[in-house]
Amino acid sequence: MASLLSDLDLRAEDRAATDLCRSAVELVRPNQLDLPTPCAKWNLGELIAHLVAENRGFATIAVAASRSAQKGDAVRFGLGMWRPGPPDEITLARFGATSEAVGAAYADDAVLDLPVEVREFGTFPGRVAVAMHFVDYLVHGWDVARSIGRPNPIPEDLAEIALRLGTLIPAERPDDGVFAPVVPTDPDAPASERLLGLVGRDPKWSGA
C-alpha cells in the first residue's frame, strides 16, 4: 500500500467524490431518514450520521497531525470522536460544513506525509487517509443516491481510480467487519459496477 500511494495526491478526486456525496445528501428530506440503504446495518439517517462522523474524524486527525509536527508532541484520539451522532435532521444539516472541514484540513501539502491514525485501521501517511476518504465517499454517495431512488452518480473515471486502490480494501471480510462480502460482477462491466461489487454492493440495488 505504501509503495502504491507514496507519491499519490488524490485531494482533487476526494473533493469530487465528497461533492458527489454532498449533492446526494442535499436531496434527502427529513422524512426519508428511515429509508433502507445498500448498507444493511444502517438506514439512511444512520448512514448520513456515519458520514458526518467520518468527516469530523478525518479532519481532526489532519489538523492534529499538523499541530503535532509544529510543536513536536504527539496528539492521539480515542475512537469516540468517530462515533456517529443521532440520525436526525440536525446531523443531516451538518454534512456540508463537515465536508468543507476535510478539504481545509488536507489543503497543506505537508499533511500528505504526516502520520495520522485512522480509526481502528492503523496509522498512515495523510495521503493514504485522503485515498481512504475518497473511496469511502465515492461509494457512500452511491448508497445515498440509490436510497432515494436517484441514478448511479459515480463517474467512470473516478471509479477506475478507486479500483486501482484495491489494496485499501481488506480481502478478508468477517461477518461483523466494515466491508460486506464481494458481490461478483462481470469483468467487462462498467468500472462503477465493478467497484461496487468489490466493496460488497449489488450494483442493481434500489431503494425508493
PAZAPA-4460 file (N, C-alpha, C; in steps of 0.05 Angstrom, whole numbers, plus 32768, in hexadecimal, padded with zeros to 4 digits):
% residues 208
    n_x    n_y    n_z   ca_x   ca_y   ca_z    c_x    c_y    c_z   seq   type   mol
   8011   7FE8   8000   8000   8000   8000   8011   8019   8000     1      M     A
   8027   8019   8010   8038   8030   8012   8045   8037   7FF8     2      A     A
   804E   8022   7FE9   805B   8027   7FCF   8047   8031   7FBB     3      S     A
   802F   8026   7FBC   801A   802F   7FA9   8013   804C   7FAD     4      L     A
   8012   8055   7FC5   8009   8070   7FCB   801F   8084   7FD2     5      L     A
   8038   807C   7FCF   804D   808D   7FD9   804E   80A8   7FCD     6      S     A
   8046   80AB   7FB4   8047   80C5   7FA6   802B   80CE   7F9D     7      D     A
   8017   80C1   7FA7   7FFC   80C6   7F9D   7FEF   80DD   7FAD     8      L     A
   7FE3   80EF   7F9E   7FD4   8105   7FAA   7FB8   8105   7F9F     9      D     A
   7FA5   80FA   7FAF   7F89   80F7   7FA6   7F77   810D   7FB1    10      L     A
   7F82   8123   7FB9   7F71   8138   7FC5   7F5B   8142   7FB1    11      R     A
   7F62   8146   7F98   7F4E   814F   7F85   7F39   813A   7F81    12      A     A
   7F41   8121   7F7F   7F2E   810B   7F7B   7F1C   8108   7F94    13      E     A
   7F29   810B   7FAB   7F19   8109   7FC4   7F04   8120   7FC6    14      D     A
   7F0C   8138   7FBD   7EF9   814E   7FBC   7EE2   8147   7FAA    15      R     A
   7EE8   813C   7F92   7ED3   8134   7F80   7EC0   811F   7F8C    16      A     A
   7ECC   810B   7F99   7EBB   80F6   7FA5   7EAB   8102   7FBC    17      A     A
   7EB7   8114   7FCC   7EA8   8120   7FE2   7E92   8132   7FD7    18      T     A
   7E97   8140   7FC2   7E82   8151   7FB6   7E6B   8140   7FAB    19      D     A
   7E73   8129   7F9F   7E5E   8116   7F95   7E4D   810D   7FAC    20      L     A
   7E5A   8105   7FC1   7E4B   80FB   7FD9   7E3A   8112   7FE4    21      C     A
   7E45   8129   7FE6   7E36   8140   7FF1   7E1E   8147   7FE0    22      R     A
   7E20   8145   7FC6   7E0A   814A   7FB4   7DF3   8137   7FBA    23      S     A
   7DFA   811E   7FBF   7DE5   810A   7FC5   7DD9   810F   7FE1    24      A     A
   7DEA   8116   7FF4   7DE0   811B   8010   7DCD   8133   8010    25      V     A
   7DD3   8147   8000   7DC3   815F   8000   7DA7   815B   7FF4    26      E     A
   7DA3   8144   7FE6   7D89   813D   7FDC   7D78   812E   7FF0    27      L     A
   7D84   8126   8006   7D76   8116   801A   7D63   8128   802A    28      V     A
   7D4A   8120   802D   7D37   812E   803D   7D36   8121   8059    29      R     A
   7D30   8130   806D   7D2F   8125   8088   7D1D   810C   808B    30      P     A
   7D07   810B   807B   7CF5   80F4   807D   7D00   80DC   806E    31      N     A
   7D18   80DE   8063   7D24   80C7   8055   7D3A   80BA   8066    32      Q     A
   7D3F   80C3   807E   7D56   80B9   808E   7D52   809C   8097    33      L     A
   7D3A   8092   8095   7D35   8076   809D   7D37   8063   8085    34      D     A
   7D3D   806D   806E   7D3E   805C   8056   7D55   8048   8059    35      L     A
   7D52   8030   804D   7D68   801D   804D   7D7E   8026   803A    36      P     A
   7D96   801B   803E   7DAD   8022   802D   7DBB   8008   8025    37      T     A
   7DCD   8009   8011   7DDC   7FF1   800A   7DEE   7FE7   8021    38      P     A
   7DF3   7FF8   8035   7E02   7FF0   804D   7DED   7FE3   8060    39      C     A
   7DEC   7FC9   8060   7DD6   7FBC   806E   7DD3   7FC4   808B    40      A     A
   7DE9   7FCB   8098   7DE8   7FD1   80B5   7DDE   7FED   80BB    41      K     A
   7DDB   7FFE   80A6   7DD4   801A   80AA   7DBC   8022   809A    42      W     A
   7DA9   8032   80A6   7D96   803F   8095   7DA3   8059   808B    43      N     A
   7D94   806A   807C   7DA0   8081   8070   7DAA   8095   8084    44      L     A
   7D9A   809A   8099   7DA3   80AC   80AE   7DBC   80A3   80BB    45      G     A
   7DBE   8089   80C1   7DD6   807E   80CE   7DEE   8080   80BC    46      E     A
   7DEA   807B   80A2   7E00   807E   808F   7E0B   809A   808E    47      L     A
   7DF9   80AE   808D   7E01   80CA   808C   7E0F   80D2   80A6    48      I     A
   7E06   80C7   80BC   7E13   80CD   80D6   7E2F   80C1   80D6    49      A     A
   7E32   80AA   80CA   7E4D   809E   80C6   7E5F   80B0   80B5    50      H     A
   7E54   80BA   80A0   7E64   80CB   808E   7E6D   80E5   809C    51      L     A
   7E5B   80F1   80AB   7E62   8109   80BA   7E78   8103   80CE    52      V     A
   7E76   80ED   80DC   7E8A   80E5   80EF   7EA5   80E0   80E2    53      A     A
   7EA4   80D3   80CA   7EBD   80CD   80BC   7ECA   80E7   80B2    54      E     A
   7EBA   80FA   80A8   7EC5   8114   80A1   7ED3   8121   80B9    55      N     A
   7EC5   8121   80CF   7ED0   812D   80E7   7EEB   811F   80EF    56      R     A
   7EEB   8105   80EE   7F03   80F6   80F5   7F1A   80FB   80E3    57      G     A
   7F15   80FA   80C8   7F2B   80FE   80B5   7F36   811B   80B7    58      F     A
   7F25   812E   80BC   7F2E   814A   80BE   7F3F   814D   80D8    59      A     A
   7F35   8142   80EE   7F42   8145   8108   7F5E   8139   8108    60      T     A
   7F61   8121   80FC   7F7C   8114   80FD   7F90   8124   80EC    61      I     A
   7F87   8130   80D7   7F9A   8140   80C6   7FA2   815A   80D5    62      A     A
   7F8F   8167   80E1   7F95   8180   80F0   7FA8   8179   8107    63      V     A
   7FA2   8163   8115   7FB3   815B   812B   7FCF   8154   8122    64      A     A
   7FD2   8147   810B   7FEC   813F   8101   7FFC   8158   80FB    65      A     A
   7FF0   816C   80EF   7FFE   8185   80E9   8008   8193   8102    66      S     A
   7FF7   8193   8116   7FFF   81A0   8130   8015   8190   813D    67      R     A
   8013   8176   813C   8028   8165   8148   8043   816A   813A    68      S     A
   8042   816C   8120   805B   8171   8111   8068   818B   8118    69      A     A
   8057   819F   811D   8061   81BA   8124   806C   81BB   8141    70      Q     A
   805E   81AD   8153   8065   81B0   816F   8076   8198   8179    71      K     A
   8078   8183   8169   8089   816D   8171   807D   815A   8185    72      G     A
   8063   815C   818A   8057   8149   819D   8040   813B   818F    73      D     A
   803D   8121   8194   8029   8111   8187   800E   8115   8194    74      A     A
   7FF9   8116   8184   7FDE   8118   818E   7FCF   8100   8184    75      V     A
   7FC3   80F1   8197   7FB4   80D9   8190   7F97   80DC   8199    76      R     A
   7F86   80CF   8189   7F69   80D0   818F   7F5F   80B3   8192    77      F     A
   7F4B   80B0   81A3   7F3D   8097   81A5   7F29   8094   818E    78      G     A
   7F1C   807D   818E   7F08   8078   8179   7EEF   8088   817D    79      L     A
   7EEC   8094   8194   7ED3   80A2   819A   7ECC   80B8   8186    80      G     A
   7EE1   80C6   817C   7EDB   80DC   8169   7ED0   80D3   814E    81      M     A
   7ED4   80B9   8149   7ECA   80AE   8130   7EAD   80A3   8133    82      W     A
   7EA3   80A4   814B   7E88   8098   8151   7E73   80AB   8146    83      R     A
   7E60   80A0   8136   7E4B   80B1   812A   7E38   80BD   813E    84      P     A
   7E2E   80D4   8138   7E1A   80E0   8148   7DFE   80D6   8141    85      G     A
   7DE9   80E2   814B   7DCE   80D8   8146   7DC7   80DB   8128    86      P     A
   7DB8   80C8   811D   7DB1   80CA   8101   7D98   80DC   80FC    87      P     A
   7D9C   80F6   8101   7D86   8108   8100   7D8B   8120   80ED    88      D     A
   7D78   8133   80ED   7D7A   814A   80DB   7D93   815B   80E1    89      E     A
   7D9A   815D   80FA   7DB1   816D   8102   7DCB   8162   80F6    90      I     A
   7DCE   8148   80F8   7DE6   813B   80ED   7DE6   813E   80CE    91      T     A
   7DCE   813A   80C2   7DCC   813E   80A5   7DD6   8159   809D    92      L     A
   7DCE   816E   80AC   7DD6   8189   80A5   7DF3   818F   80A9    93      A     A
   7E01   817E   80B8   7E1E   8182   80BD   7E30   8177   80A7    94      R     A
   7E25   8168   8095   7E36   815A   8081   7E47   816E   8071    95      F     A
   7E3B   8183   8067   7E49   8196   8056   7E62   81A2   8064    96      G     A
   7E5E   81AB   807D   7E74   81B8   808B   7E8A   81A4   8091    97      A     A
   7E83   818C   8098   7E98   8178   809E   7EA7   8170   8085    98      T     A
   7E9A   8170   806E   7EA7   816B   8055   7EBC   8180   804F    99      S     A
   7EB4   8199   8053   7EC7   81AF   804E   7EDF   81AD   8061   100      E     A
   7EDA   81A4   8079   7EF0   81A2   808D   7F05   818D   8084   101      A     A
   7EFD   8178   8077   7F10   8164   806D   7F22   8171   8058   102      V     A
   7F16   817E   8045   7F27   818B   8030   7F3A   819F   803C   103      G     A
   7F32   81AF   804F   7F44   81C3   805B   7F5A   81B5   806B   104      A     A
   7F54   819F   8078   7F68   8192   8089   7F7F   8186   8079   105      A     A
   7F7A   817E   8060   7F8F   8172   8050   7F99   8185   803A   106      Y     A
   7F93   819E   803C   7F9B   81B1   8027   7FB9   81B5   8026   107      A     A
   7FC7   81B4   803D   7FE4   81B7   803E   7FF1   819E   8033   108      D     A
   8003   81A1   8020   8011   818A   8014   801F   8179   802A   109      D     A
   802A   8186   803E   8039   8178   8052   8029   8163   8061   110      A     A
   800F   8167   8063   7FFE   8154   8071   7FFE   8139   8064   111      V     A
   8003   8138   804A   8002   811E   803B   8017   810B   8045   112      L     A
   802D   8115   8051   8042   8103   805B   8042   8100   8079   113      D     A
   8030   810D   8087   802F   810A   80A4   8020   80F1   80AC   114      L     A
   8028   80E4   80C2   8019   80CD   80CB   7FFF   80D4   80D8   115      P     A
   7FEA   80C6   80D0   7FCF   80CB   80DC   7FC3   80AF   80E4   116      V     A
   7FB5   80AF   80FA   7FA9   8096   8103   7F8C   8095   80FB   117      E     A
   7F85   8082   80EA   7F6A   8080   80DF   7F5B   8069   80ED   118      V     A
   7F4A   8072   80FF   7F39   805F   810E   7F49   8047   8118   119      R     A
   7F3D   802F   8115   7F4B   8017   811E   7F5D   800B   8109   120      E     A
   7F5E   8018   80F2   7F6D   800D   80DB   7F8B   8010   80DE   121      F     A
   7F94   8024   80EC   7FB1   8028   80EF   7FBA   8044   80E9   122      G     A
   7FD4   8047   80E8   7FE1   8061   80E2   7FEC   8061   80C6   123      T     A
   7FE6   8076   80B7   7FEE   8078   809B   7FF7   8094   8095   124      F     A
   8006   8098   807F   800B   80B3   8075   7FF1   80C1   806E   125      P     A
   7FF0   80DB   8070   7FD8   80EA   806A   7FCD   80E4   804E   126      G     A
   7FDF   80DF   803B   7FD5   80D9   801F   7FC5   80C0   801E   127      R     A
   7FCC   80AC   8030   7FBC   8094   8030   7FA0   8099   803D   128      V     A
   7FA0   80AA   8051   7F86   80B2   805D   7F74   80BF   8048   129      A     A
   7F80   80D0   8037   7F70   80DD   8022   7F65   80C8   800F   130      V     A
   7F76   80B5   8008   7F6D   809F   7FF6   7F56   808F   8002   131      A     A
   7F58   808A   801C   7F43   807B   802A   7F29   808A   802A   132      M     A
   7F2B   80A4   802F   7F13   80B5   802F   7F07   80B7   8013   133      H     A
   7F18   80B8   7FFF   7F0F   80B9   7FE3   7EFE   80A0   7FDC   134      F     A
   7F08   8089   7FE1   7EF9   8070   7FDB   7EDF   806F   7FEB   135      V     A
   7EE1   8076   8005   7ECA   8074   8017   7EB3   8086   800D   136      D     A
   7EBA   809F   8006   7EA5   80B2   7FFE   7E9B   80AE   7FE2   137      Y     A
   7EAC   80A3   7FD1   7EA2   809C   7FB6   7E8D   8086   7FB8   138      L     A
   7E92   8072   7FC8   7E7F   805C   7FCA   7E66   8065   7FDA   139      V     A
   7E6B   8073   7FF0   7E54   807C   8000   7E43   8090   7FF2   140      H     A
   7E4E   809F   7FDF   7E3E   80B0   7FCE   7E2A   80A0   7FBE   141      G     A
   7E33   8089   7FB4   7E21   8077   7FA6   7E0C   806C   7FB9   142      W     A
   7E14   8064   7FD2   7E01   805A   7FE5   7DEA   806D   7FEA   143      D     A
   7DF2   8086   7FEF   7DDD   809B   7FF5   7DCB   809F   7FDC   144      V     A
   7DD8   80A2   7FC5   7DC8   80A7   7FAD   7DB4   8090   7FA7   145      A     A
   7DBD   8077   7FA9   7DAC   8061   7FA3   7D96   805E   7FB8   146      R     A
   7D9C   8066   7FD1   7D88   8064   7FE6   7D70   8076   7FE1   147      S     A
   7D74   808C   7FD3   7D5E   809F   7FCE   7D55   809D   7FB1   148      I     A
   7D5D   8087   7FA3   7D54   8082   7F88   7D61   8091   7F72   149      G     A
   7D79   809C   7F77   7D87   80AA   7F63   7D9A   8097   7F53   150      R     A
   7DA1   809E   7F3B   7DB3   808C   7F2B   7DCF   808B   7F36   151      P     A
   7DDE   8078   7F2D   7DFA   8075   7F34   7E0A   808F   7F2E   152      N     A
   7E15   809C   7F43   7E23   80B5   7F3E   7E41   80B3   7F3A   153      P     A
   7E4C   809B   7F3B   7E69   8098   7F3B   7E75   809B   7F1F   154      I     A
   7E86   80AF   7F1A   7E92   80B1   7EFF   7EA6   809A   7EFB   155      P     A
   7EA7   8091   7EE2   7EB8   807A   7EDC   7ED6   8080   7EE1   156      E     A
   7EDF   8098   7EDC   7EFB   809E   7EE0   7F02   809D   7EFE   157      D     A
   7EF1   80A6   7F10   7EF6   80A3   7F2C   7EF5   8086   7F35   158      L     A
   7EE2   8077   7F2A   7EE0   805B   7F31   7EFA   804C   7F29   159      A     A
   7F05   8052   7F12   7F1E   8046   7F09   7F35   804B   7F1D   160      E     A
   7F36   8064   7F26   7F4B   806B   7F39   7F47   805C   7F53   161      I     A
   7F2E   805A   7F5C   7F28   804C   7F75   7F2F   802E   7F73   162      A     A
   7F2A   8023   7F5C   7F30   8006   7F58   7F4E   8001   7F5A   163      L     A
   7F5E   8015   7F52   7F7B   8011   7F54   7F85   8013   7F71   164      R     A
   7F73   801B   7F83   7F7A   801C   7F9F   7F70   8004   7FAF   165      L     A
   7F6D   7FEE   7FA1   7F62   7FD6   7FAD   7F70   7FCD   7FC6   166      G     A
   7F8A   7FD4   7FC9   7F99   7FCB   7FE1   7F8E   7FD9   7FFA   167      T     A
   7F7E   7FEE   7FF7   7F73   7FFB   800F   7F5B   7FEB   801A   168      L     A
   7F51   7FD9   800A   7F39   7FCA   8012   7F41   7FAE   801B   169      I     A
   7F3B   7FA7   8034   7F43   7F8C   803E   7F38   7F76   802D   170      P     A
   7F4A   7F62   8028   7F41   7F4A   8019   7F2F   7F38   8029   171      A     A
   7F35   7F37   8044   7F25   7F26   8055   7F0E   7F37   8060   172      E     A
   7EF6   7F2C   8060   7EDE   7F3A   8068   7ECF   7F2B   807E   173      R     A
   7ED6   7F2E   8097   7EC7   7F21   80AD   7EAA   7F2B   80AE   174      P     A
   7E99   7F1C   80B9   7E7C   7F23   80BA   7E77   7F3E   80C7   175      D     A
   7E87   7F44   80DB   7E84   7F5D   80EA   7E97   7F73   80E1   176      D     A
   7EA3   7F6F   80C9   7EB7   7F81   80BF   7EAB   7F9A   80B2   177      G     A
   7EBD   7FAC   80AA   7EB5   7FC5   809D   7EA9   7FC0   8081   178      V     A
   7EB5   7FAC   8072   7EAD   7FA8   8057   7E9C   7F8E   8055   179      F     A
   7E88   7F8F   8045   7E78   7F77   803F   7E87   7F66   802B   180      A     A
   7E80   7F4C   8029   7E8D   7F3B   8015   7E8C   7F46   7FF9   181      P     A
   7EA0   7F40   7FE9   7EA1   7F48   7FCD   7E88   7F3E   7FBE   182      V     A
   7E7C   7F4F   7FAE   7E66   7F47   7F9D   7E72   7F43   7F81   183      V     A
   7E71   7F2B   7F76   7E7C   7F26   7F5B   7E70   7F38   7F46   184      P     A
   7E80   7F43   7F35   7E77   7F53   7F1E   7E85   7F49   7F05   185      T     A
   7E7A   7F50   7EEE   7E86   7F49   7ED4   7EA0   7F58   7ED1   186      D     A
   7EB6   7F4B   7ECA   7ED0   7F59   7EC6   7ECE   7F6F   7EB1   187      P     A
   7EBA   7F6E   7E9F   7EB7   7F82   7E8B   7EA3   7F98   7E93   188      D     A
   7E98   7F96   7EAB   7E84   7FA9   7EB4   7E92   7FC5   7EB8   189      A     A
   7E82   7FDA   7EB8   7E8D   7FF5   7EBC   7E9D   7FF6   7ED6   190      P     A
   7EB1   8007   7ED7   7EC2   8009   7EEF   7EB2   800E   7F08   191      A     A
   7E9D   801E   7F07   7E8E   8024   7F1F   7E81   800B   7F2A   192      S     A
   7E77   7FF9   7F18   7E6B   7FE0   7F22   7E7F   7FCE   7F2E   193      E     A
   7E97   7FCC   7F22   7EAC   7FBB   7F2D   7EB5   7FC5   7F48   194      R     A
   7EB7   7FE0   7F4B   7EBE   7FEB   7F65   7EA9   7FE4   7F7A   195      L     A
   7E90   7FE8   7F72   7E7A   7FE2   7F85   7E7B   7FC4   7F8E   196      L     A
   7E80   7FB3   7F7B   7E82   7F96   7F83   7E99   7F91   7F95   197      G     A
   7EB0   7F9F   7F90   7EC7   7F9B   7FA0   7EC3   7FA3   7FBD   198      L     A
   7EB2   7FB7   7FC2   7EAD   7FC0   7FDD   7E93   7FB4   7FE9   199      V     A
   7E89   7F9F   7FDB   7E73   7F91   7FE7   7E57   7F9C   7FE0   200      G     A
   7E55   7FAA   7FCB   7E3B   7FB5   7FC2   7E31   7FA6   7FAA   201      R     A
   7E17   7FA3   7FA9   7E0A   7F9A   7F91   7E04   7FB2   7F7F   202      D     A
   7E11   7FB4   7F68   7E0D   7FCC   7F57   7DF0   7FD1   7F4F   203      P     A
   7DE0   7FBC   7F50   7DC4   7FBF   7F48   7DB2   7FC6   7F60   204      K     A
   7DBD   7FCA   7F77   7DAD   7FD0   7F8F   7D9E   7FEB   7F8B   205      W     A
   7D85   7FEC   7F93   7D76   8005   7F92   7D63   8005   7FAA   206      S     A
   7D60   801C   7FB6   7D4F   801F   7FCD   7D34   802B   7FC6   207      G     A
   7D33   8046   7FC7   7D1B   8055   7FC2   7D11   8052   7FA5   208      A     A
***
